[in-house]
Amino acid sequence: MSEQPSTAEFAEEVEKYLSAHYSLKKKEAKQQFVWGEGSDEVRVFQEPDPEAEEDALPAIRAWRKGLWDAGLGWITGPTEFGGRGLSGAHQRTFEQIARRYDVPGDSALTIGLGMIAPTILKHGTDQQKNKYLRGMYSGELFACQLFSEPGAGSDLASVSTKAVRDGDNWVLNGQKVWTSGAHLSDFGEIICKTSDAGRHQNLTAFLIDMHAPGVEVRPLRQMTGGAAFNEVFLNDVVVPDTDRLAEEGEGWKVAITTLMNERNAMGNSSFGGAGILSTERIAELVRHSGLADDPVVRQEFAALQVRLRVARYTNQVFAAKAKAGESPGPVASINKIALSTNMAELGRFVADVLGPRIAANTGEWGTFAWTSVLLGAPGYRLGGGTDEILKNMVAQRVLGLPRAS
């Protein structure tokens, strides 16, 4: 085994690679938010133009391929599967340096690298790890998560999509919904019903080719006007048994691994200081509306800011543990509950401040734009498990409270 480089030596290596392939970001003085300047767009869910998404893919794939070839594609991954085998400190060093460069980044790969890759690493065969993990971290394979169904969202154990054994293959039929990135993905992790055994014992996980015959992806229009999600129809889709993830009937265990990482990833990515949760933006909205001296508004604004700050600190704790290689576990549900609650509180607050201006577009800058937040915030109570399901999980699995009789 080769000796690990120190973080200082690794930093030099990273700096050398990035400086040879990417330009430094232009240093711009941090500008104070000014009401009425620039775009007033604020969104809960990113709803990019499909053509723009497609156009961005080559650069993202090239970014990951270059990192992989340079030994920087999977810094903390096991060496036997193509990883570098370095520590979380090395990973953080890379991230700190990369932020200074104008790189495509990994935001489009959050589901694949943040949720599905850890699941394959834990439950997959060596063949699957070599094929899929190498492909994901090198940018060859994009992945999506095929869990929710029209009749089975948070109650994932009730999925009705079926997989029937046919020799060395499985034949899948059913429908999945709320699938982020399905239209861009090369494969997906899917949970199917494979037997009539008892609840939680009748599910099996598979890795499915999203380009296979019988897979149909349709955009799902939301009330915000965008289509950030998809529904996926499966009609006699053939999946080889070699792409079964874990043993038959162990799909629930696989799903739990993915969901724990999903809830952690959702919380980690949602408490930034700019845009929708910017203190300056919300404060200027209050001032512009002539309510800066209203004692009730001031009290509600302060309470909202405290909630957002506490959530940000909590997120930092979870992020540090995740980078240290610790499994998030059921406690990660706290992050997601905080996210959905804070988004709802934000929507309610701006609606109270704006009144009719959030429902009718007068053309006034920075007012009607908040409608997308008010309409989109309820979605966070559903994505990654409903608030009710997650609160039960925290009560039972974290606090040790008894189940209701």
C-alpha positions as CSV (number, residue, x, y, z in Angstrom):
1,M,0.0,0.0,0.0
2,S,1.4,3.4,-1.0
3,E,1.8,6.0,1.7
4,Q,-0.9,8.6,1.8
5,P,0.1,12.1,0.9
6,S,-0.3,14.8,3.6
7,T,-3.1,17.2,3.1
8,A,-0.5,19.9,2.2
9,E,1.0,17.6,-0.5
10,F,-2.5,16.7,-1.7
11,A,-3.4,20.4,-1.9
12,E,-0.4,21.0,-4.2
13,E,-1.6,18.1,-6.4
14,V,-5.1,19.4,-6.6
15,E,-4.0,22.9,-7.3
16,K,-1.7,21.7,-10.1
17,Y,-4.4,19.8,-11.8
18,L,-7.2,22.4,-11.6
19,S,-4.9,25.3,-12.6
20,A,-3.9,23.4,-15.7
21,H,-7.5,22.7,-16.8
22,Y,-9.7,25.5,-15.4
23,S,-9.6,29.2,-14.8
24,L,-9.7,30.8,-11.4
25,K,-13.0,32.5,-10.7
26,K,-12.9,36.2,-11.1
27,K,-12.6,37.8,-7.7
28,E,-15.5,40.1,-7.2
29,A,-16.1,42.2,-4.2
30,K,-19.1,41.0,-2.3
31,Q,-21.9,43.3,-3.3
32,Q,-24.6,44.2,-0.9
33,F,-28.1,43.2,-2.0
34,V,-29.9,46.2,-3.6
35,W,-33.6,46.1,-4.0
36,G,-34.7,46.3,-7.6
37,E,-31.3,45.4,-9.2
38,G,-30.7,42.2,-11.1
39,S,-33.1,39.2,-11.3
40,D,-35.8,38.9,-8.6
41,E,-36.2,35.2,-9.2
42,V,-36.5,33.1,-6.1
43,R,-37.3,29.4,-6.3
44,V,-37.7,26.4,-4.0
45,F,-37.0,23.9,-6.7
46,Q,-34.6,24.5,-9.5
47,E,-36.5,24.2,-12.8
48,P,-33.9,24.5,-15.6
49,D,-34.7,24.5,-19.2
50,P,-34.5,20.9,-20.6
51,E,-32.3,22.0,-23.5
52,A,-30.0,23.9,-21.2
53,E,-29.7,20.8,-19.0
54,E,-28.8,18.7,-22.0
55,D,-26.3,21.2,-23.2
56,A,-24.5,21.2,-19.8
57,L,-24.0,17.4,-19.8
58,P,-20.8,17.2,-21.9
59,A,-19.0,19.6,-19.7
60,I,-20.1,17.8,-16.5
61,R,-19.0,14.4,-18.0
62,A,-15.7,15.9,-19.0
63,W,-15.2,17.4,-15.6
64,R,-15.7,14.0,-13.9
65,K,-13.6,12.1,-16.5
66,G,-10.7,14.5,-16.0
67,L,-10.8,14.1,-12.2
68,W,-11.0,10.3,-12.5
69,D,-8.0,10.1,-14.8
70,A,-6.1,12.3,-12.4
71,G,-6.9,10.2,-9.4
72,L,-9.3,12.9,-8.0
73,G,-12.6,11.4,-9.0
74,W,-13.3,9.4,-5.8
75,I,-11.0,10.7,-3.2
76,T,-12.3,8.7,-0.2
77,G,-13.4,5.6,-2.2
78,P,-11.9,2.1,-1.7
79,T,-8.9,1.6,-3.9
80,E,-10.1,-1.8,-5.1
81,F,-13.0,-0.1,-6.9
82,G,-11.1,2.8,-8.3
83,G,-11.1,5.2,-5.4
84,R,-8.1,6.9,-4.0
85,G,-8.6,5.6,-0.4
86,L,-7.8,9.0,1.2
87,S,-9.4,10.6,4.2
88,G,-12.3,13.0,4.6
89,A,-9.7,15.8,5.3
90,H,-8.3,15.2,1.8
91,Q,-11.9,15.5,0.4
92,R,-12.5,18.7,2.2
93,T,-9.1,20.1,0.9
94,F,-10.2,19.3,-2.6
95,E,-13.6,21.0,-2.2
96,Q,-12.0,24.2,-0.7
97,I,-9.6,24.5,-3.6
98,A,-12.2,23.6,-6.3
99,R,-14.5,26.4,-5.1
100,R,-11.9,28.9,-6.3
101,Y,-12.0,27.6,-9.9
102,D,-14.7,28.0,-12.5
103,V,-15.6,24.3,-12.8
104,P,-18.9,22.5,-13.7
105,G,-19.2,21.0,-10.3
106,D,-21.3,18.1,-9.1
107,S,-24.6,19.7,-8.3
108,A,-26.3,17.8,-11.1
109,L,-24.9,14.5,-9.6
110,T,-26.3,14.9,-6.1
111,I,-28.7,12.0,-6.5
112,G,-26.2,9.7,-8.1
113,L,-23.1,10.4,-6.0
114,G,-24.9,11.4,-2.8
115,M,-27.6,8.7,-2.6
116,I,-27.2,5.8,-5.0
117,A,-23.4,5.4,-5.0
118,P,-23.3,4.9,-1.2
119,T,-26.1,2.3,-1.6
120,I,-24.2,0.4,-4.2
121,L,-21.0,0.5,-2.2
122,K,-22.9,-1.0,0.8
123,H,-25.2,-3.6,-0.9
124,G,-23.7,-4.2,-4.4
125,T,-21.6,-7.1,-5.6
126,D,-18.0,-6.5,-6.6
127,Q,-19.0,-6.7,-10.2
128,Q,-21.7,-4.0,-9.7
129,K,-19.3,-1.8,-7.7
130,N,-16.7,-2.0,-10.5
131,K,-19.2,-1.3,-13.2
132,Y,-21.5,1.4,-11.7
133,L,-19.3,3.2,-9.2
134,R,-16.4,3.6,-11.6
135,G,-18.9,4.8,-14.2
136,M,-20.6,7.2,-11.8
137,Y,-17.5,8.9,-10.4
138,S,-15.9,9.1,-13.9
139,G,-18.9,10.8,-15.4
140,E,-19.9,8.0,-17.7
141,L,-23.1,7.1,-15.9
142,F,-25.8,9.4,-14.5
143,A,-28.3,7.9,-12.0
144,C,-31.8,8.5,-10.7
145,Q,-33.9,7.0,-7.9
146,L,-37.1,5.2,-8.8
147,F,-38.9,4.7,-5.5
148,S,-42.2,6.7,-5.2
149,E,-45.4,5.6,-6.9
150,P,-48.8,7.3,-7.4
151,G,-50.1,5.0,-4.6
152,A,-47.0,4.6,-2.5
153,G,-44.9,7.6,-1.6
154,S,-43.7,7.8,2.0
155,D,-45.3,4.3,2.5
156,L,-42.7,2.8,0.3
157,A,-43.4,-0.7,1.5
158,S,-46.7,-0.5,-0.4
159,V,-45.1,-0.2,-3.9
160,S,-47.0,-2.1,-6.6
161,T,-44.5,-2.1,-9.4
162,K,-43.8,-5.8,-10.0
163,A,-40.7,-7.7,-11.0
164,V,-41.3,-11.3,-12.1
165,R,-38.4,-13.8,-12.4
166,D,-37.9,-15.2,-15.9
167,G,-34.8,-17.4,-15.9
168,D,-31.7,-15.2,-15.5
169,N,-33.8,-12.1,-16.0
170,W,-36.5,-10.1,-14.3
171,V,-39.5,-8.5,-16.1
172,L,-40.6,-5.2,-14.6
173,N,-44.1,-3.6,-15.0
174,G,-45.4,-0.5,-13.2
175,Q,-45.1,3.2,-12.7
176,K,-42.8,5.5,-10.7
177,V,-43.3,9.2,-10.0
178,W,-41.4,12.3,-8.7
179,T,-38.2,11.0,-10.3
180,S,-35.6,13.8,-10.4
181,G,-33.3,13.6,-13.4
182,A,-34.8,10.6,-15.0
183,H,-34.7,12.3,-18.4
184,L,-30.9,12.6,-18.1
185,S,-30.0,9.4,-16.4
186,D,-28.3,6.3,-17.8
187,F,-29.5,4.0,-15.0
188,G,-31.7,4.1,-11.9
189,E,-32.1,2.3,-8.6
190,I,-35.6,0.8,-8.4
191,I,-37.6,-1.0,-5.7
192,C,-40.1,-3.6,-6.9
193,K,-42.5,-6.0,-5.4
194,T,-41.2,-9.5,-6.1
195,S,-43.4,-11.8,-3.9
196,D,-46.5,-12.1,-1.8
197,A,-44.4,-12.4,1.4
198,G,-45.1,-10.2,4.4
199,R,-44.7,-6.5,4.4
200,H,-41.0,-5.4,4.1
201,Q,-40.1,-8.9,3.1
202,N,-41.5,-8.8,-0.4
203,L,-39.4,-6.1,-2.0
204,T,-36.2,-6.4,-4.2
205,A,-33.9,-3.7,-5.5
206,F,-32.5,-3.5,-9.0
207,L,-30.3,-1.3,-11.1
208,I,-32.2,-0.6,-14.3
209,D,-31.0,0.7,-17.7
210,M,-33.0,3.9,-18.3
211,H,-32.5,3.4,-22.1
212,A,-33.9,-0.1,-22.1
213,P,-36.9,-1.0,-24.2
214,G,-40.1,-0.4,-22.3
215,V,-38.8,2.5,-20.2
216,E,-40.8,5.7,-20.8
217,V,-40.0,9.0,-19.1
218,R,-42.5,11.8,-19.0
219,P,-42.0,15.3,-17.5
220,L,-44.3,16.1,-14.6
221,R,-45.7,19.6,-14.6
222,Q,-45.9,21.3,-11.2
223,M,-48.2,24.1,-10.0
224,T,-45.2,26.4,-10.0
225,G,-45.2,26.1,-13.8
226,G,-42.0,24.1,-14.0
227,A,-41.2,20.4,-14.6
228,A,-38.3,19.5,-12.3
229,F,-39.6,16.0,-11.9
230,N,-40.7,13.0,-14.0
231,E,-42.9,10.0,-14.0
232,V,-41.5,6.8,-15.4
233,F,-43.6,4.0,-17.0
234,L,-42.2,0.5,-17.1
235,N,-43.7,-1.9,-19.7
236,D,-42.1,-5.4,-19.8
237,V,-38.7,-4.0,-19.0
238,V,-36.1,-6.8,-18.9
239,V,-33.4,-6.5,-16.1
240,P,-30.7,-9.2,-15.8
241,D,-30.4,-10.9,-12.4
242,T,-26.8,-9.6,-12.3
243,D,-28.3,-6.2,-11.8
244,R,-30.3,-7.2,-8.7
245,L,-29.0,-5.2,-5.8
246,A,-28.6,-7.4,-2.7
247,E,-30.6,-10.6,-2.2
248,E,-34.1,-11.2,-3.3
249,G,-36.5,-9.9,-0.6
250,E,-33.9,-7.5,0.8
251,G,-35.2,-4.4,-1.1
252,W,-36.4,-2.7,2.1
253,K,-32.9,-2.7,3.6
254,V,-31.5,-1.3,0.4
255,A,-34.2,1.4,0.3
256,I,-33.5,2.5,3.9
257,T,-29.8,3.0,3.0
258,T,-30.7,5.2,0.1
259,L,-33.4,7.2,2.0
260,M,-31.0,7.9,4.9
261,N,-28.5,9.4,2.4
262,E,-31.3,11.2,0.5
263,R,-32.6,13.0,3.6
264,N,-29.1,13.9,4.6
265,A,-28.4,15.2,1.1
266,M,-31.6,17.2,1.0
267,G,-30.9,18.9,4.3
268,N,-27.2,19.6,3.4
269,S,-28.0,21.3,0.2
270,S,-30.7,23.7,1.4
271,F,-29.4,26.1,3.9
272,G,-27.2,28.5,1.9
273,G,-26.9,32.1,2.7
274,A,-27.9,33.5,-0.7
275,G,-31.0,33.6,-2.8
276,I,-34.2,32.2,-1.2
277,L,-32.8,32.2,2.4
278,S,-30.8,35.4,2.1
279,T,-31.3,37.5,5.2
280,E,-30.6,40.7,3.2
281,R,-33.3,39.8,0.6
282,I,-36.0,39.1,3.1
283,A,-35.1,42.1,5.2
284,E,-35.3,44.4,2.1
285,L,-38.6,42.9,1.3
286,V,-39.9,43.9,4.7
287,R,-38.5,47.4,4.3
288,H,-39.8,47.8,0.8
289,S,-43.3,46.8,2.0
290,G,-43.2,49.6,4.7
291,L,-43.3,47.1,7.6
292,A,-39.8,47.5,9.1
293,D,-41.3,49.2,12.2
294,D,-44.2,46.8,12.6
295,P,-43.6,45.0,15.9
296,V,-45.4,41.8,14.9
297,V,-43.5,41.6,11.6
298,R,-40.2,42.3,13.3
299,Q,-40.9,39.5,15.8
300,E,-41.8,37.0,13.1
301,F,-38.8,38.0,11.0
302,A,-36.5,37.5,14.0
303,A,-38.1,34.1,14.7
304,L,-37.6,33.0,11.1
305,Q,-34.0,34.0,11.1
306,V,-33.3,32.1,14.3
307,R,-34.9,29.0,12.8
308,L,-32.7,29.3,9.6
309,R,-29.5,29.9,11.6
310,V,-30.1,26.9,13.9
311,A,-30.8,24.7,10.8
312,R,-27.6,25.9,9.2
313,Y,-25.6,25.0,12.3
314,T,-27.3,21.6,12.6
315,N,-26.5,21.0,8.9
316,Q,-22.8,21.7,9.5
317,V,-22.7,19.0,12.2
318,F,-24.3,16.4,9.9
319,A,-22.1,17.4,7.0
320,A,-18.9,17.0,9.1
321,K,-20.0,13.6,10.2
322,A,-20.8,12.5,6.6
323,K,-17.4,13.7,5.3
324,A,-15.8,11.7,8.1
325,G,-17.5,8.6,6.7
326,E,-20.2,8.2,9.3
327,S,-23.5,6.9,8.2
328,P,-26.2,9.6,8.7
329,G,-28.7,7.1,10.2
330,P,-32.3,8.0,11.2
331,V,-31.2,11.2,13.0
332,A,-30.6,12.7,9.5
333,S,-34.4,13.0,9.3
334,I,-34.1,16.0,11.6
335,N,-32.4,17.9,8.9
336,K,-35.1,17.2,6.4
337,I,-37.9,18.0,8.9
338,A,-36.2,21.4,9.6
339,L,-36.0,22.1,5.9
340,S,-39.7,21.5,5.1
341,T,-40.8,23.4,8.2
342,N,-38.5,26.4,7.5
343,M,-39.6,26.5,3.9
344,A,-43.3,26.5,5.0
345,E,-42.6,29.3,7.5
346,L,-40.8,31.3,4.9
347,G,-43.7,31.0,2.5
348,R,-46.2,32.0,5.2
349,F,-44.0,35.0,6.2
350,V,-43.6,36.5,2.7
351,A,-47.3,35.9,2.0
352,D,-48.2,37.9,5.1
353,V,-45.8,40.7,4.2
354,L,-46.9,40.9,0.5
355,G,-50.6,40.3,0.9
356,P,-52.4,40.5,-2.5
357,R,-49.1,41.2,-4.4
358,I,-48.1,37.5,-4.0
359,A,-51.3,36.4,-5.8
360,A,-51.5,39.0,-8.6
361,N,-48.6,40.1,-10.8
362,T,-48.4,43.9,-10.8
363,G,-45.0,43.9,-12.4
364,E,-43.5,45.2,-9.3
365,W,-39.9,43.9,-8.8
366,G,-39.4,41.4,-6.0
367,T,-43.0,40.8,-5.1
368,F,-44.9,38.3,-7.3
369,A,-41.7,36.4,-7.8
370,W,-42.2,34.9,-4.3
371,T,-45.3,33.1,-5.6
372,S,-43.1,30.2,-6.7
373,V,-41.8,29.8,-3.1
374,L,-45.3,29.8,-1.7
375,L,-46.5,27.2,-4.2
376,G,-43.3,25.1,-4.1
377,A,-42.6,25.0,-0.4
378,P,-45.3,22.3,0.3
379,G,-43.4,19.9,-1.9
380,Y,-40.6,19.7,0.7
381,R,-43.2,18.1,3.1
382,L,-43.4,15.2,0.6
383,G,-40.0,14.7,-1.0
384,G,-37.7,12.4,0.8
385,G,-40.5,11.1,3.1
386,T,-43.4,13.1,4.5
387,D,-43.0,15.1,7.7
388,E,-45.4,12.7,9.5
389,I,-43.3,9.6,8.5
390,L,-40.1,11.3,9.5
391,K,-41.3,12.5,12.8
392,N,-42.4,9.0,13.7
393,M,-39.0,7.8,12.7
394,V,-37.2,10.3,14.9
395,A,-39.6,9.5,17.8
396,Q,-39.2,5.8,17.6
397,R,-35.6,5.2,16.3
398,V,-33.8,8.3,17.8
399,L,-35.8,9.1,20.9
400,G,-36.9,5.6,21.7
401,L,-40.5,6.4,22.2
402,P,-43.1,3.6,22.1
403,R,-45.4,3.1,19.1
404,A,-48.9,4.2,19.5
405,S,-51.2,1.2,20.4
